């Protein structure tokens, strides 16, 4: 599947909502592949959680408090799904855009760090689009080998929270829609239509 198709599924999935934190997710099984998508910021509650940029320790890592809160609110939903459907799929693909990408990255870490019933011995790959920084710079990168992070060049969101707050990306970000060096970072480069256009012209390949 092309990256543009992965992005399209992330944007246009039929989402369910965890009302407690307004976290929107979609889980489906297609051709023995469990696909999990998380939507980006859509509400005022989402934006408040984006601003909760102080870190909280979880499973040996220091993680953005707001994103971690959203993940924890749906952790049991995911565990129940995995336990009930573990014989129905062989591989897992996790995707997300913007804030959804941050939640997807925490889920990837959770599955790789812990290993839970229904997921052990299954392939887990995660695709992030426009992901902000989520983990402390002290976090080990060994759990993120099967993560690919895509960002439009000069997308401001992917540089937040600032590295001065001791955040860093867990994998090298692959840039699309390259721009001249003198262009400044802007929020408008984070719009979904900008990503859709840039992905049409990318030649980045991923192993399914």
Secondary structure, 3 states (H helix, E strand, C coil): CCHHHHHHHHHHCCCEEECCCCEEEEEEEECCEEEEEECCCCCHHHHHHHCCCCEEEECCEEEEHHHHHHHHHHHHHHHHHHHHHCCCCCEEEEEEECHHHHHHHHHHHHHHHHCCCCCCCCEEEEEEECCCCCEECCCCHHHHCCEEEEEECCEHHHHCCCHHHCEECCCCEEEECCCCCCCCCEHHHHCHHHHHHHHHCCCCCCCC
